[in-house]
Amino acid sequence: MKTMPALIAALTLSACATPPPASAPSLDGFYDAVHHWQNKNGKSYARYAEDNVTAIADNLLLLQRDNGGWIENRDPARILSEVEKAAALKEKSDPAFSFDNRNIYTQVEYLMAAYERTRRSDYRTAALRGLDLILSQQIKSCGGWPHTVPARSSFHDKITMADEVTSGNLRLLRRISTGEYPFDSVSKDIRRKAASAVAAGDACLLRLQIRQNGQLTGWAGQYDPVSLQPVKGRSFELVSIVSQESVENTRYLMSIPNPSPEVIAAVDGAVAWMKRSAITGKRLETFALPAPVKYDYHTATTDNRLVDDPSAPPLWARFYDISDNSVILANRDGVRVATYADIHPERRSGYGWYGQWPNELITELYPMWSKCHCRIETIPLTPEQKKTLEKIAKDMKSRNPN
C-alpha cells in the first residue's frame, strides 16, 4: 500500500503531467499567442490539426531566431505560405525576442515533447537552445525575467510578473530541475542550472511581494531591476498590485513540494489579500454594439459596464492601489479615472479590468493546499482528483491535528 506522501505525489503528477509520448503535445500553452494573432489578423486562415506534431514543430523551428528566442503572438499551427516561410528565414538573424504572452518557455516545452514523440534530434536541439536563452536572461539583481529583449518600451527591461513571464519560466525550470517529462532526457548539468535558477527566482518572488501596513498582499506587474520597486507597464497599467498576476504567482508557489515557512506565509498572505479585495454587489455586463468598431488592436462587437447586482458572485479589479488598496482604472493617456464608465470604449472592450481570477484559487485550491501544504499544480484538477486530494488532506489532518 502506498504511503500518504506517495499517494499525494501520484495524484498531483497524474493531475498535471504533460501527456505521454503517445499523445500529441497540447497547444493550450499557446492560447494567448493565438488569441492575439487572431485579434489582429482574424480567424479565416488555414491551420494544422493539433495532432500534426511534426508540421507544428517544424513551424517552431522556422520561427525560432538564431539566438534561440521567438517573437510573441504567432500561431504555431498556422499554415505558412512559401513567401511567409522565406520571410521567416530572413528574420532569423533578428536578435529581438519576447517572453510576453507566455512565450518562449511554451515553445521549449512543446519542442521537447515533440522530440519525445518523434525522436527528431533537431527538435531537442532547438528546445535546448531556447532553454539556454531563458537561463541567460534571468535578471541577476533578483531572479526574474524581462518582458522583451532588446527593450522597445520603458517597461520591456523590467522584472515582469505580467502574463506569467517570471512564474512561467520558473514553472518550466522547476520541472526541468526534477527531470519531469518531457525533460527526463536532459543532462544532470542542465538540471543543476535549472535548479539554481529556480532557487534565485523563488527568492525573488518572496522578496518582491508587496506589503500593506505590514501585511503581505500580491505582486505588481513589473519591477525596476535596480531599485526593485514596482513600476508601471503600458500607459494605462499604472503602478499597482495586480490581481491576475498575483493569482498566477500564488498558484506557482502552491506547486512547490514541501514548501518552506516563507512560501507558506507568502501564499497565506496573498490569499488573505485576495479575499479582502473582493468586490461584492456588482456584476460585469457585456452588451452588443449596434455595429462593429475597429480599433488599432482589435475590432469591438461588444462593450462592458458594471451594474448593481446584490446576488452577483465576487468580482475583482485587475489593479489595486499599493497604498490604500483602492481600485485603479486608467486610459491610454495614463491618467487615472474614477469609474469604469470613464474608461474609453476601446479599453473597456479590449482589456480585462475586472474578472474572477482569484475565485478558483480561493474557493477550491487554497483550502486543499492549506490543509496539507502538498503540491497543487497550476492545471485545474478534475472533480475526482479534487475529491481524492480532499480525502488525503483530511486524513493527514486527523493524523496530525496540529
Secondary structure, DSSP 8 states (H G I E B T S, - for coil): ---HHHHHHHHHHHHH----TTS----GGGHHHHHHHHHHH-S-S-B--TT-HHHHHHHHHHH--TTS---SS--TTB---HHHHHHHHHHTT---EE-TTT-SHHHHHHHHHHHHHH--HHHHHHHHHHHHHHHHTS-TTTS---SEES--STTTTSEE-GGGHHHHHHHHHHHHHTT-TT-TTS-HHHHHHHHHHHHHHHHHHHHH--EETTEE----SEE-TTT--EE--STTS-S-EEHHHHHHHHHHHHTSSS--HHHHHHHHHHHHHHHHT-B-SEEEEEEEEEEEEE-SS-EEEEEEEEEE-TT---BEESEE-TTT--B-EE-TT--EESSGGGS-HHHHHHS-SEE-TTHHIIIIIHHHHHHH-----SS---HHHHHHHHHHHHHHHHH---
